[in-house]
Amino acid sequence: MTKTVPDNDALLESPQHVLSTMERDGSRRWLRPRLSTGSWWQRRRVVAYLLMVVFVLVPHLRIGGNPVILLDIAAREFTILGRTFLPTDTLLLALLMLTVFVSIVLVTAVAGRAWCGWACPQTVYMEFLFRPIDRLFEGTVGKGGKAKRSGGAALQIARFGVYVLLCGFLAHTFLAYFVRTDQLTEWVTSSPIQHPIAFAVMTATLGLMLFDFMFFREQLCLIACPYGRFQSVMLDEQSLIVAYDPVRGEPRKRGKHLPGDGAGDCVDCNQCVVVCPTGIDIRDGLQMECVNCTQCIDACDDVMEKVGSPKGLIRYSSQDSIAGKAKKMFRARTIVYPVILLLLMSGLVFAISTKSGFDARIIRPGGAPFTVYADGTASNEFRVRLVNRTSEPQDYSLIADAEQNVTIEVLDEEKMSLEPGESVLVPVHVTFKGSMTRGSGRKVVAATISDQSDNVREVEFSLLGPR
């Protein structure tokens, strides 16, 4: 029995690129976008370099002795703007995450993918650090496009070495957001044998950065990043996007056209495509792959200026504006999202402002609920959970209200001294008159806990005793 081998010529070819980084035969299409140094690019470059400086400086800045941002996963401590959040701060962390999420949704609804084009680390470092390095080695500095040098082994090795140095610096800076800078400095200046896990994490981070910026590149935006796929939910017809105006531009001038012959302003020069860092054609309308980098705006404005047509054929606009509809500042998204954001931020500020310098909670352990003595007194056993939230060692005191006729005895005084961030359980013995619980068998009382920094908290707890 003979098998029929399918003829490759019988397979249908894709009429266009399935992905802008993939050829029709499935091979990788490497993008080398040309550079258009217009006014929008100049603005983005300033923002990008400022963000790079901020990224490097933030781990070294302190507020009240605490880092501005430190996500210490190993110690389960998250410091944001000098304020330390612990695993017990479930409400605070939830409010913070919801505030960030709603802020992103609101910015997207109003300004489109401003994050992607202006502030995303992938875009910032790819377009303003690593592509310029590529152009330096390819002989296309300040221009971009197809490489002018063949790229021999020596150039490729040198380029790889520069990538390793820069990615190594960025990897260590990135890790400084998760490890205190003094600890990171100690690791860097000591042998990797002394800290193998930290060295492995740093090496893995370096490897991922090299993979991303040398190989994966713009595919992170096209394939891996979920933000582009969420934009259909977060955007509406009034959201600001980078858009081509087909009303003004179509039909395109393909060849020689005289004024008034019915042709649009688009001269079909394809410059908006060759400068696009994700390889798309903005004239095809709103696309998931568009990161709103504004390179097509700069390129098109330059061409319009040369042919004597008004700028703005490609511009920041909205789908409704392009269609000639009126602009609406107040709509459901721009009203509901700010209200939700205001409520979340108010709750977060209130929760932070009312948070004490320490956490204290009185817990009843298992065992006998109470003990009654011959003289009519009774006792309960408790555990006091203390968490020092300050950046300094603290000594704590626990005092019952004198008017309640309750005596609290701390059974382990040494545990009342806590280091910064330390959490302990302190056993306490509480004695009281048995008559206090007569009737219900329960009496709610209060105790005052204070530290040496004048942080004071009043904690209520229930005494159990004879009815």
C-alpha positions in Angstrom: 0.0 0.0 0.0 1.5 3.3 -1.0 1.0 6.5 0.9 0.2 9.7 -0.9 2.4 12.6 0.2 0.6 15.9 0.2 1.9 18.4 -2.3 3.2 21.5 -0.6 2.0 23.5 -3.6 -1.5 22.5 -2.7 -1.4 24.3 0.7 -3.0 27.6 0.9 -0.7 30.5 1.6 -1.6 33.0 4.2 -2.7 36.2 2.4 -0.9 38.3 5.1 1.3 38.0 8.1 -0.5 36.1 10.9 1.8 38.0 13.3 3.9 41.0 12.3 6.9 39.1 13.6 6.2 35.9 11.6 6.7 35.3 7.9 4.0 33.4 5.9 6.1 30.2 6.1 6.2 30.4 10.0 9.8 31.7 10.3 10.8 34.6 12.5 10.5 38.0 10.9 13.0 40.3 12.6 11.9 43.9 12.9 14.3 46.7 12.4 12.1 49.8 12.5 13.3 53.0 11.1 13.6 55.9 13.5 11.4 59.0 13.1 12.8 61.7 15.5 9.8 64.0 15.5 8.3 66.0 18.3 6.5 63.1 19.9 9.6 61.0 19.9 11.5 63.9 21.6 8.9 64.0 24.4 8.9 60.2 24.8 12.7 60.2 25.0 12.7 62.7 27.9 10.1 60.7 29.7 12.0 57.5 29.1 15.3 58.7 30.5 13.6 60.2 33.5 11.9 56.9 34.2 15.2 55.1 33.9 16.8 57.4 36.4 13.8 56.9 38.8 14.0 53.2 38.4 17.7 53.2 39.4 17.3 55.7 42.3 14.1 54.5 44.0 15.7 51.5 45.9 18.3 53.8 47.4 15.8 56.4 48.7 14.5 56.4 52.2 11.4 57.8 54.0 11.7 57.8 57.7 14.5 55.3 57.5 12.5 52.9 55.4 12.9 52.3 51.7 10.5 54.0 49.4 9.6 50.6 47.8 10.7 47.3 49.2 8.9 44.0 48.4 10.6 41.7 50.8 8.9 38.4 49.9 11.2 36.3 52.1 10.4 38.3 55.2 6.8 38.8 54.1 7.1 42.6 54.4 6.0 45.1 51.7 7.2 48.7 52.2 5.5 51.3 49.9 6.3 55.0 50.3 8.1 54.2 53.6 5.0 52.4 55.0 5.5 48.7 55.9 2.7 46.3 55.2 2.7 42.9 56.9 0.8 39.7 55.9 -1.8 40.6 58.5 -2.6 43.8 56.6 -5.0 42.0 54.3 -7.4 44.9 54.0 -4.6 47.5 53.3 -3.0 45.3 50.7 -6.4 44.6 49.1 -7.3 48.3 49.0 -3.8 49.1 47.6 -4.1 46.5 44.8 -7.6 47.6 43.9 -6.6 51.2 43.8 -3.7 50.4 41.4 -6.0 48.3 39.2 -8.8 50.9 39.0 -6.2 53.6 38.2 -4.9 51.6 35.3 -8.5 51.0 34.0 -9.3 54.7 34.4 -6.2 55.9 32.6 -6.8 53.4 29.8 -10.5 54.5 29.4 -9.4 58.2 29.1 -5.9 58.1 27.5 -5.8 54.7 25.9 -2.6 52.7 26.0 -0.5 55.6 27.4 1.2 53.2 29.7 2.4 51.0 26.9 3.8 53.7 24.7 5.2 56.0 27.4 6.0 54.2 30.7 6.1 50.4 30.2 9.6 49.1 31.1 9.5 46.9 28.0 8.9 49.8 25.7 11.2 52.3 27.5 14.3 50.0 27.6 13.7 48.4 24.2 13.2 51.6 22.3 15.6 53.9 24.2 18.4 51.7 25.3 18.7 48.4 23.4 17.5 49.4 19.9 20.0 52.3 19.9 22.7 49.8 20.8 21.6 47.6 17.9 21.8 50.6 15.6 25.3 51.5 16.8 26.6 48.0 15.9 24.6 47.9 12.7 25.8 51.3 11.4 22.3 52.9 11.4 22.7 55.3 14.4 19.9 57.9 14.4 18.2 56.3 11.4 17.3 52.6 12.1 16.1 50.3 9.4 18.0 47.6 7.6 21.5 47.0 9.0 24.4 48.5 6.9 27.0 46.2 8.4 27.2 42.5 7.9 27.5 41.8 11.6 30.6 39.6 11.9 31.5 37.5 14.8 33.5 40.2 16.6 30.6 42.7 16.4 28.1 40.1 17.6 30.4 39.2 20.6 30.9 42.9 21.4 27.1 43.5 21.2 26.4 40.5 23.4 29.0 41.8 26.0 27.3 45.2 26.1 23.9 43.5 26.6 25.3 41.3 29.4 26.7 44.4 31.2 23.5 46.4 30.9 21.1 43.5 31.7 23.3 42.6 34.7 23.0 46.2 36.0 19.3 46.2 35.4 18.9 42.8 37.0 20.7 43.9 40.2 18.6 47.1 40.3 15.4 45.0 39.9 16.5 42.8 42.7 17.0 45.9 44.9 13.3 46.2 45.0 13.0 42.9 46.7 16.2 42.9 48.9 17.6 45.8 50.9 20.4 47.6 49.2 22.9 47.0 52.0 22.2 43.3 51.8 22.5 43.3 48.0 25.8 45.2 48.2 27.1 42.5 50.6 26.1 39.8 48.1 27.7 41.5 45.2 31.0 42.0 47.0 31.2 38.5 48.4 31.6 35.1 46.8 28.5 33.5 45.2 29.2 30.4 47.3 28.1 32.3 50.4 24.7 33.0 49.0 23.9 30.4 46.3 20.1 31.0 46.2 20.4 34.7 45.8 23.1 34.2 43.1 20.8 31.7 41.3 17.9 34.2 41.4 20.1 37.0 40.0 21.5 34.7 37.3 17.9 33.7 36.3 16.8 37.3 36.2 19.8 38.2 34.0 19.0 35.3 31.7 15.4 36.3 31.3 16.4 39.9 30.5 18.9 38.7 27.9 16.3 36.4 26.4 13.7 39.2 26.3 15.8 42.1 24.9 18.0 40.0 22.5 15.5 37.5 21.2 11.8 37.8 22.3 11.8 41.6 22.0 8.5 43.1 20.6 6.9 39.7 20.8 6.4 40.3 24.5 3.9 42.9 23.6 2.3 40.9 20.8 2.1 37.5 22.4 2.8 37.4 26.2 1.4 40.7 27.6 -2.3 40.5 28.5 -2.8 44.2 28.6 -3.4 44.5 24.8 -6.1 41.8 25.0 -7.8 43.6 27.9 -8.0 46.9 26.0 -11.2 45.9 24.2 -12.8 45.8 27.6 -11.2 49.0 29.0 -11.4 51.2 25.9 -14.5 52.7 24.3 -15.2 54.8 21.2 -14.2 58.0 23.1 -10.9 56.8 24.5 -7.8 58.5 23.2 -5.8 56.3 20.8 -3.2 56.8 18.0 -5.4 56.6 14.9 -5.3 57.1 11.2 -8.0 59.3 9.7 -9.4 57.4 6.7 -12.0 60.1 6.0 -9.2 62.5 5.1 -6.7 60.0 3.9 -8.7 57.7 1.6 -8.5 56.9 -1.3 -4.8 56.8 -1.2 -2.7 58.5 -3.8 -1.1 55.6 -5.8 0.8 57.4 -8.5 0.5 60.9 -9.8 -2.7 62.7 -8.8 -3.7 66.3 -9.4 -5.3 68.5 -6.7 -9.1 68.0 -6.7 -9.0 64.6 -8.4 -10.7 62.9 -5.5 -7.7 61.3 -3.9 -7.1 61.5 -0.2 -4.1 62.9 1.6 -2.4 59.5 2.2 0.4 59.2 -0.4 0.8 55.5 0.5 4.5 56.0 1.3 4.4 53.2 3.9 6.5 55.2 6.3 4.0 54.6 9.2 4.7 50.9 8.7 8.5 50.9 8.5 8.8 53.0 11.7 6.4 50.9 13.7 8.3 48.9 16.5 5.6 46.2 16.4 5.4 46.0 12.6 1.8 46.8 12.0 0.0 49.2 9.6 -1.9 51.8 11.6 -4.1 52.4 8.6 -5.8 49.0 9.3 -7.6 50.6 12.3 -7.4 49.9 16.0 -5.3 46.8 16.6 -4.2 44.9 19.7 -0.6 45.1 18.7 -0.5 49.0 18.7 1.3 50.2 21.8 0.6 53.9 21.0 4.3 54.7 20.6 3.5 57.7 18.3 6.3 56.8 15.8 3.7 56.7 13.0 2.5 60.2 13.9 6.0 61.6 13.6 6.7 59.8 10.4 3.4 60.8 8.8 3.7 64.5 9.9 7.1 64.6 8.3 5.7 63.3 5.0 2.7 65.6 5.1 5.0 68.6 5.7 7.0 67.6 2.6 4.0 67.2 0.3 2.4 70.4 1.6 -0.6 68.8 3.3 -1.7 69.6 6.9 -0.3 67.5 9.7 -2.5 65.1 11.7 -3.4 62.5 9.2 -2.3 60.1 11.9 -2.8 61.6 15.4 -4.0 61.2 18.9 -7.8 61.0 18.6 -10.7 58.7 19.3 -12.8 56.4 17.2 -15.8 58.8 17.5 -13.7 61.9 16.7 -12.4 60.2 13.5 -16.0 59.4 12.6 -17.0 63.0 13.1 -19.0 62.5 16.3 -19.0 64.9 19.2 -16.5 64.5 22.1 -18.0 63.5 25.4 -15.9 64.2 28.5 -18.6 62.8 30.8 -19.7 59.3 30.1 -20.3 56.1 32.2 -16.6 55.1 32.4 -15.3 58.6 33.2 -17.9 59.0 36.0 -18.0 55.5 37.6 -14.3 54.8 37.6 -13.3 58.0 39.3 -16.0 57.5 42.0 -14.8 54.0 42.6 -11.1 55.2 42.7 -12.0 58.0 45.1 -13.8 55.6 47.5 -10.8 53.1 47.4 -8.3 55.9 48.0 -10.3 57.3 50.8 -10.6 53.9 52.4 -6.8 53.3 52.0 -5.9 56.7 53.5 -8.2 56.1 56.4 -6.9 52.6 57.0 -3.3 53.8 57.0 -3.9 56.9 59.1 -5.6 54.9 61.8 -3.0 52.1 61.8 -0.9 52.2 65.0 2.8 51.7 65.3 2.2 48.1 66.4 -0.4 45.4 66.1 -1.9 43.9 69.3 -4.5 41.2 69.7 -5.5 39.2 72.8 -6.2 35.5 72.0 -7.7 32.9 74.2 -5.8 29.6 73.9 -7.3 26.1 74.3 -7.8 24.4 77.7 -10.0 25.3 80.7 -11.9 28.5 80.1 -11.4 29.7 83.7 -10.2 28.8 87.1 -12.1 29.6 90.4 -10.2 30.0 93.7 -11.3 29.5 97.3 -11.3 33.3 98.0 -13.8 33.9 95.2 -11.4 35.2 92.6 -11.2 33.7 89.1 -8.5 33.7 86.4 -8.2 33.3 82.6 -5.2 32.5 80.5 -4.5 34.5 77.3 -1.9 35.1 74.6 -1.1 38.6 73.4 -0.1 38.8 69.8 2.3 41.8 69.4 3.8 43.0 66.1 6.3 45.8 66.0 5.6 47.9 62.9 8.2 50.5 63.5 11.8 50.6 62.3 13.2 50.7 65.9 13.3 48.2 68.8 10.4 48.8 71.2 9.5 47.8 74.8 5.8 47.3 75.4 3.7 47.5 78.6 0.3 46.0 79.2 -2.0 47.6 81.8 -5.6 46.9 82.8 -7.9 49.7 83.7 -7.8 50.2 87.5 -11.6 50.7 87.7 -12.2 47.3 86.3 -10.7 45.4 89.3 -8.7 43.3 86.9 -5.0 42.3 87.3 -2.9 41.3 84.3 0.4 39.5 84.8 2.8 39.1 82.0 4.3 35.6 82.3 7.3 36.3 80.0 8.6 39.8 80.3 11.5 39.3 77.9 9.0 38.8 75.1 7.7 42.4 75.6 10.8 43.7 73.9 10.6 43.4 70.1 12.9 44.1 67.3 11.6 46.0 64.2 9.1 43.9 62.3 9.2 41.2 65.0 6.0 39.3 65.9 5.6 37.4 69.2 3.0 35.6 71.3 3.2 36.7 75.0 1.4 34.6 77.6 -0.5 36.5 80.2 -2.5 35.6 83.4 -5.6 37.6 84.2 -7.2 37.5 87.7 -10.5 39.1 88.6 -13.4 38.9 91.1 -15.6 35.9 90.3 -18.7 38.1 90.9 -17.9 40.1 87.7 -19.2 37.4 85.5 -22.3 36.6 87.6 -25.4 36.2 85.4 -24.0 35.8 81.9 -20.7 34.1 82.7 -18.9 36.7 80.6 -17.5 40.2 81.1 -16.0 42.5 78.4 -13.0 44.5 79.7 -10.2 46.5 78.2 -6.4 46.8 78.5 -4.0 49.5 77.4 -0.9 48.5 75.4 1.8 51.1 74.8 5.4 51.3 73.5 8.3 53.7 74.2 7.4 55.7 71.1 4.1 56.8 72.7 2.0 54.5 70.4 -1.0 53.5 72.5 -3.7 51.0 71.7 -6.7 49.9 73.8 -7.7 46.2 73.3 -11.0 44.7 74.4 -11.3 41.1 75.4 -13.9 38.9 77.2 -13.4 37.3 80.6 -15.1 34.0 81.3 -16.1 33.0 84.8 -18.8 31.5 87.0 -22.4 32.5 86.4 
